[in-house]
Every structure is written in structure tokens, then in C-alpha cells.
């Protein structure tokens, strides 16, 4: 459908432009006038809507996703039928997906990779608590906003290239390179299958490649046989700077037997919190955003969009209290971001930020320091000694 043919409205949603197309439908950016917020509108293809299995799956999965209310999961606002077509309306995340980040940076710094994984484990913890298994965790289904918010999207339905009856026993559901061995074998997937997929994501963030190649190896073993054998390149050989504790945790997630993986997302979250130094969600977002802006994944725009703070290195341990205070203050500012991803700070702060926009990454800490008791503080995330066994 061309821009000229694009409908101006779908029910109560004003359509702005098309974002993408996939095997099951079309994704568009819209605006919800009643609440004055941007939204994403997903449509099931007309040709697939005639299949009762796919139609039921589309609606059932949408309802399941709507039941999850968590800051690390993309929110589903509505699901309806309009003019004989099926639609899902969900939260718009102003940012990029993880595949775009990996394409821009090749690898992600170990600490940032651990923080992203920590945020994902928090989202999975809520998803699994509701009895839902995502089954399709992969880079394109992980969204990271300009303010560092990391969110799980697409519960295996919106843009998946799948045929009818794939929820039945004996049929694989998901993306092969990120699926667990039991999924590839068509067996029942549980929460530990998602943890295997998260292990693949962590391995890829740290090394720039997935642990299991899709092609057969020299011995002629298929993807599922290699996963079952548990043989893949050593993580620390590909990424020597990865802390041993983090490498061991990734290896545990990639175990072929579900019983040998972490038993739950809660256990995984707790392990990642220990590795990361018990960083709270707000501080996670700040560090993730600062790293992405510093690597050029995001850039200041002509519309006045600005970045968040860049942590400053320090030497004295007592100043970690300054980091906590500044993180809390900055979190209040980050919380004022609209769904479109634009800061709406006070005039003095906007001026200070825009004056530094041409540097690529704005130091929000320096702007705050000029106006508050943080004048002489330097900001740095806590960095525990994760190398110790």
C-alpha cells in the first residue's frame, strides 16, 4: 500500500506511516488523539485472517501480552476488529531494536550487555509469573529506547513467518538460531526455553556472533545436534574482557538440558544483579543510554532531542554516594520523557543541554551540577570485582 493509499485513520487511531511488513502482517505508526500519544498498530494480513487457527492465535497472544504490565515489556493497549480486519495497538518505543545496535557496534561492552540482560530478565520474570512463555526472543524483538529503556516485544505473533498449526506438538515455533533444543525438536517449551534464548542473546552481545551456526559443521551435524552436544566456541576466547562470572552464567543458560539451566528468570535476575552490583532499573537505563549515545547509535536531532548523561570516571569510593544521588535526580528528569522520546525539562536545563548537543552526547550531569548541590560531584556506576570466583 503506497503512502497515497494509506488510510488516514483506523478506527480511532490516526495513521502516520508504515514501519514495516512481515510474514503475518503490517506494522504502522499511529497517533491516539484521545490520550495524545504515539502508538504502534499491527494488522493481520487479509489472506491469513481467513485461517481460523492463525486468527485465534493472533487474538489469544494479543490478550496474553496485554496481561503483562511491566516496564521491560512493550505494553499492549487494545485489540479489535475494524472493517473485517484484526488489529493490535501497542506502545511505541522511540529507539532501535537490538539487531540495529549489534549492526552499529558489532559487540557490546560486557557491563552494558549484563545490564541489558538484567533488564530482560526482569521482564521475563513478570511474563513467566503469568504463565506465558515468549518462545521467540531474538534481537529484532528487543527494543531499546533513546533513554535506555529495554523492552521485550512481539510475543511470537506479529511478524513471524509461520504457518497454521504451529502451536501443536511436533512443530517448532520461533527463530532457529535463538531457539532451545527442545523447541527445535517440537517439544513443549517452558520458561527455561526463554532462558536458553536469553543466553544466546548474551553470547551474541558479548562476542558479536551467535554460539551455534545455522549451517552444518565439518562433521555434518545439524543445528539441533550441535545444541544438544553443547559444543560452541568458548565465550572468553572470543571476548577475553568478559568477566568470568558473566561467562559462566551464559554457559549455564546454554545448557542443552533444561534441568541444568537456571530454574527461573528470578534466579537469573539475581545472578545478574550480583554481577552488575545490584544496579536499580533507573540506573540501568542511564548507563545503557549513555553507552549507546557515546557509540553513535543515537544522535541529537534537529527537533531538539537530547541524550542522557555520560557517566564520569572517579577514583574515590566515597563519591559513589554522589552517583546514587545524581542517578536519582536524573531519573526524575528521565521520567519526564514523553512516549515520543523527547525531553521536556525546565528552560534552563533545555538550554544547557542543547548548547552541548553538537558534541554527540550531552552530559546531563554537568547541566544539573550547574544548578544544584551536585556542582562538584563526578558520576560513575558502581563496578564490582566480578572477576573473583
N, C-alpha and C positions, 0 to 999 in steps of 0.2 A: 504494500500500500504506500503510495507516494505521499509527500507532505501535503499536496493539494487535496488528496483524497482522505487524508487523516481526519477522523471525526473530531469535531471541536469539543464534544462532551460525551462522556459515557456515564449514564445515569446522572449522579450529582457531581461527577469528577470532571474538571476541565483538563483536557489532554494538551500537553505542551509539545512533546516529541517522542519518537520511538527510541528506545535504548538498546534493543537487541531482539534477536529471534533465535529460537531453538527448536528441538525436535517436537516439543509438545505445545509451544505457544509463542506469544509475542509479549514483550515487556515494554511498557511505556512510562514516561514520567508525566505525572499529572499534578493538579493542584486542587485541594479540597477547600472551597471557599468558606464553608461554614466555620471551620476551625483555622482557616488561613495557614495551611501547612502543605508542603510538598509531599506527594505520595507516589508509590510505585504501583502500577496497575498491570496485572498479569492476566492474560487471556488464554483459554484453552482453544486450540485450533478447531475450526468448524468440522474438519474431516475426522478429528478424534472425538469430538463431542458425541458422535453417533455410537461410539463404543461404550456400552453401559459400565464396563469394568473400569475403563480409564476415567470416565466421568465421576463415578463413585469414589475412585481413588483421589481424584483432584479435590473433591469436596471434603472427603474424610480427612485427608492430610492437612488441608487448609484449616479445618476446625481444630485438629490436634496442635498445629503450630500456634493458633490463636489462643490456646490454653496456656501457653508459656509466656510468663511475664517476667522478663529478666533483662538487665542492661546489656548482657552479652549475647542476646538473641534478637534477631530482627523481629519487630512486632508486626502482627497481622491485625489490621483494623476491621476488615469487612470481607465477606464472601457472598456473592449474589449472582443471580441470573438476570440479564437485561437483554431484551430483544433476541431471546433464544441463545445467547452466548453466556459462558461461565466466566466470572471474573474474581480475582483476589486482589484486595487493596492492602498494601503493607507499607511499613515505614521506609522512608527514603534516607539512605545513608550517603552523605556527601563525602565521598572519598574514592578509594580504589579497592579492588579485591587483592587477595594475597598473591595471585599469579602475576598481577601487574607489578607488585613490589619486588617479587623474585626476578622478573624480567629486567627491572631497573637496577637492582643491586647485586644480582647473582647469588649472594649469600647475605644472611642477616647476622649481625653480631650476636654472640652467644647469650648475653644478658637480655637483649631485646627479644630474641627468639624464645627465651624462657618466659619472659613477661607476656608475650603473645599467647604462648601455650597455657600460661596460668589463667589468662582471661578466658580462653576457650574451654578450659577445664571447669571454670566457674559456670559458664553457660551450659555445658554438658551435664553438670551436676543437677541443674534445675530441670533440664529436659528429661533426664533419666528418672528423676524423682516422680515425674508424671507418667512414667511407664512408656515413654516414647524413645525409640531408637532412630537416630538420624539416618544412618546407613549410607550416607553419601558425603562425608567430609572430604573436601578437596580444596585446593587453593582458590578456585573460582567461586566457591561457596563461603569463603571467609572474607568479610568486608571490614576495612579499617578506615575510619573517618579522618578528616583533617585534624581533628582534635584528639586522635589516638584511641577512640572507642573501637574495640574489636568485637565483631558480631558474627554469629552463625546464621546463615541464610539458607533458603531453598531446602526444604525437608524432602529432598529426593523426588520433587514433582514438577517444578515449574519449567525447567529447560532440559529435562532428562530425555535422552534418546532411548526410550523404552517401548516395548510392545505390550499387548494385553496379557494379563495373567501373570505378571512378573512377581506378584506377591505370593504366589503359590510355592510350595515346597519343590525343590529341584530346579528353580530358576534363580539366577543371580540378579541382584539388584544393587546398582552402584557403579562406580568407575573402577575398572580392574586394578590399576596401579595403586589405588588407595584402599582397596577392599581387603578385608581379612580373609585368611584361607577358608574359613567356614562359609563366608559369603560366596566366594568363588566356587565352592562346591555345591552351592544351592541349599546349604543347611540353614537352620534357624539362627538369626543374628540377635545377639543381646547387647547390653551396654558395653561389654568388653570388646565387641567388634568395633565400636566407635573409638575406643581407646587405642586399638591397633591402628586405625586410620589417623588418629592424632599423633601416634608415634611416627608414622610415615611423614606427616607434615613437619614434625620437629626435625627429623632427619634431613628433609629437603631444605628447610630454612637454614640449617647449620652448614650443610655441605653443598647446596646448590643442585642436588640431584636426588632422585628417589632411590631407596635402597634396593628395589627389585626392578630390573629392566624388563620391559614387556616381551622382547624377543627371546627366543630360546638361547640358552647358553651353549658353550662348546660341547657339553655333554648331552645336549639335546633335551634338557629338562625344561618343562613348561613353567609359566609364571607361578601357578599354584604349587607345583612340586618344589620350586625354589623357596617359596614362602614356607612350605611345610618343613623343609630341611633347615630353615633358619640361617641360611648362608647368604651373606651380603657383605660388602666392604666395611671394614672397621671405621666407625664414625671418626674417631680421633686420628686415624691415618689420613682421612680426607680433610678434617678440620682440627688440627692439633691444638688450637686455642680453646677448644670446648672443655669446660670443667668435667672432671671425671664423674662427679655425681650426676651431672646432667646426661652424660653419655650412657651411664648405667641405667638411668631412668628410661631413656629412649629405647635401649636394648630390651628392657623389661616389657615395654609396650609392644614391641615387635615379636614377642614370643609366639610361636605357631599355635600352641595350646592355650585356649582362653583361660584355663585354670592357673596358668603361670604368669599371666599379666596382672597388673594392678586390679584388685577385685571391684573397684568402683571409681567413678570420677572424683569422689570425695578423697579417696586415698591418693590419687594422682595430684589433686589440687594441693593437698597438704605437703606432698613431697616437693612440688614446685614452689610453694611458699617458703619452705626451708631453704631451698637452693637460692631463691631470689631475695631472701632476707625479710620475709613477711611484708611485702610491699602492698599497701592497700590499693583498691581499684582506682582511686583518683590519681595516685602517684604513678600507677602503671600507665594510665592514659598519657600523662605528661611525658614520661620517658619515651614511650613508643612514638608519640607525635614529634617530639624533639629530634629523635633519631631519623625519622622519615623526612622531616623538613631539612635536616642537615645533609641528607643524601640526595636532595633534589627531587624526591618523589612528589612532593608538593611544592608549589612556588606561589609567592604573593601575586594576587591578580589585580587587574585594573579596577575591579569593583570594590577594592578596599579590604579584601580578605587578608587576614594576617595569620601568622603562625603562633604557636605557644612558646613557652620559654625554652631556652637551651641550658641544660644544667651546667654549672660552673665547677671545675675541679677545685678541691680544697685539700688541705693537709691535716688540719687539726680535728680530732674526733668530736670535740665539744660542739663544733659547728653543725653536726648532724641535726641538732635541735633546730637550727636555722632552716635546714632543708624541710623538716616537718612543718614548721610554721609557714614557710613560703609555699609549700605544696598545698597546705590548707587554704591559704589566701588565694592562690592561683586556681584551686579547684572551684572556688566561688565564682571566679571570672569565667572559667571554662563552662560552668553550669549555665551561664547566661547565653551560651551559643544557641542559635535557633536551629531548627531542623535543616535549614538550608546550609548550615555550617558557617555562618558569619558571626563574628564577634559584635556585640553591642555594648561596649564598655562606656565608661564616662568619657566626656570630651577630652579631658587631659590625657587619659590613657590612650584613646584613639590617636591623638596627635603624636604622642611619643612612639607608638608602635609604627605608624605609617612613615615617620621620619627615618626609621631603620629598615623599612621594607625592601629597599634596594640591596640589602646585604644578603638576601636569600632566606635567612631565618631570623625572625625577630626575637630579641631577648626580652621576654615579658618580665623576667625577674628585675632587669635593670630599670624598666619603667616603673614597676611597683616600688623599687627601692628609693626612687627619687621622691616618692610621695608618702612613704611610710617608715615605720621603725626598722624595716629591713634594709635600711640605707647601706650599712656596712657588711651585710651578710653575703656569703657566697653559697650557691646552691649546688648540692651534689647528691645523687642517690646513694643509699647505703650499698656497700659492696662486700658481702660476707666472704670469708675464705672458703669458697666452695670446692677447692682442690683437696681439702682434708678429707680423709676417709672417715 
